[in-house]
C-alpha cells in the first residue's frame, strides 16, 4: 500500500483504495494481499476482511494484551486476588494478570486447594 508523509493524505489514499476494491475487488476478494498498518506492521489479509473493517492483527493483539485496572484479576475477582503469592509469581501482582489467563500462577497452598473458582 502506498503511504504519504501526512496523515490526512494516508487516510484519503486508504479510503480511495478501499472504494476501488469495492468496485473491482470482488474478483480478487478471496486473495490474500500484503498491507501496511499505520504503525508500520506488515500483514497479509484478504481484501474482503479489510472491507469489513478488520485491521492489523499485531496492533489488535497489542491492544488486547494490555491489562487495565478495571479488567485485571484484582478488580474482577477480589477474593481470589487475596490469595496471590508475589514470590511464587515472580514479583507480578494480581493487577498484572487477566482473570481469564490460562497461565498457572502460584497461590497460598492452604486456601487454593479448597477455593471454588467462579
C-alpha positions as CSV (number, residue, x, y, z in Angstrom):
1,X,0.0,0.0,0.0
2,X,1.3,3.5,-0.7
3,X,1.7,6.0,2.1
4,X,2.4,9.7,2.1
5,X,4.1,11.8,4.7
6,X,1.0,13.5,6.2
7,X,-1.8,11.5,8.0
8,X,-4.7,13.1,6.1
9,X,-3.3,12.0,2.8
10,X,-2.8,8.5,4.1
11,X,-6.5,8.3,5.2
12,X,-7.7,9.7,1.9
13,X,-5.5,7.3,0.0
14,X,-6.7,4.3,2.0
15,X,-10.3,5.4,1.5
16,X,-9.8,5.7,-2.2
17,X,-8.1,2.3,-2.4
18,X,-10.9,0.6,-0.4
19,X,-13.5,2.3,-2.6
20,X,-11.7,1.0,-5.6
21,X,-11.6,-2.5,-4.2
22,X,-15.4,-2.3,-3.6
23,X,-15.9,-1.9,-7.4
24,X,-13.2,-4.2,-8.7
25,X,-12.1,-6.2,-5.7
26,X,-14.9,-8.7,-5.8
27,X,-12.9,-10.5,-8.5
28,X,-10.0,-10.9,-6.1
29,X,-11.9,-10.9,-2.8
30,X,-10.5,-14.2,-1.6
31,X,-6.9,-13.4,-2.5
32,X,-4.6,-12.5,0.4
33,X,-2.6,-9.4,-0.2
34,X,0.0,-7.6,1.8
35,X,-0.9,-4.5,3.9
36,X,1.0,-2.0,6.0
37,X,-0.8,-0.6,9.0
38,X,-0.3,3.0,10.4
39,X,2.2,1.6,12.9
40,X,4.3,0.1,10.2
41,X,3.4,-3.6,10.7
42,X,3.2,-5.7,7.5
43,X,0.5,-8.3,7.4
44,X,-1.4,-10.4,4.9
45,X,-5.2,-10.3,4.8
46,X,-8.0,-10.9,2.3
47,X,-9.5,-7.9,0.6
48,X,-12.9,-8.8,2.0
49,X,-11.6,-8.9,5.5
50,X,-10.2,-5.3,5.1
51,X,-13.5,-4.2,3.6
52,X,-15.3,-5.5,6.6
53,X,-13.1,-3.4,8.9
54,X,-10.5,-6.0,10.0
55,X,-7.2,-4.4,10.6
56,X,-3.7,-5.3,11.7
57,X,-3.6,-8.4,13.8
58,X,-0.4,-7.3,15.6
59,X,-2.0,-4.0,16.7
60,X,-5.1,-5.9,17.8
61,X,-3.1,-8.2,19.9
62,X,-1.1,-5.4,21.5
63,X,-4.4,-3.6,22.5
64,X,-5.9,-6.9,23.7
65,X,-2.9,-7.8,25.9
66,X,-2.8,-4.5,27.9
67,X,-4.3,-5.3,31.3
68,X,-6.1,-2.3,32.8
69,X,-7.0,-1.6,36.4
70,X,-10.7,-2.2,35.6
71,X,-10.2,-5.6,33.9
72,X,-7.4,-7.2,36.0
73,X,-7.8,-10.2,38.3
74,X,-7.8,-7.9,41.4
75,X,-10.8,-6.0,40.1
76,X,-12.8,-8.9,38.7
77,X,-12.0,-11.5,41.5
78,X,-11.0,-9.6,44.6
79,X,-11.4,-12.7,46.9
80,X,-9.2,-14.8,44.7
81,X,-6.6,-12.0,44.4
82,X,-6.1,-12.0,48.2
83,X,-4.5,-15.4,47.8
84,X,-2.0,-14.1,45.3
85,X,1.6,-15.1,46.2
86,X,4.1,-12.4,45.0
87,X,7.2,-14.5,45.4
88,X,5.8,-17.7,43.7
89,X,4.6,-15.5,40.8
90,X,7.9,-13.8,40.0
91,X,7.0,-10.4,41.5
92,X,3.9,-10.0,39.4
93,X,0.7,-8.8,41.2
94,X,-2.9,-9.6,40.6
95,X,-3.1,-6.2,38.9
96,X,-0.9,-7.5,36.1
97,X,-3.0,-10.5,35.1
98,X,-6.2,-11.1,33.2
99,X,-8.8,-13.0,35.2
100,X,-9.2,-15.3,32.2
101,X,-5.5,-16.1,31.9
102,X,-4.6,-19.8,31.4
103,X,-1.0,-19.4,32.8
104,X,-0.5,-21.3,36.1
105,X,0.3,-18.9,38.9
106,X,1.1,-19.8,42.5
107,X,-1.1,-19.0,45.4
108,X,-1.5,-19.8,49.1
109,X,-1.5,-23.6,49.3
110,X,-3.8,-23.6,52.4
111,X,-6.6,-21.7,50.6
112,X,-6.3,-22.5,46.9
113,X,-6.9,-26.3,47.4
114,X,-10.4,-25.5,48.8
115,X,-11.2,-22.5,46.7
116,X,-14.1,-22.8,44.3
117,X,-13.3,-20.8,41.1
118,X,-16.2,-18.7,39.7
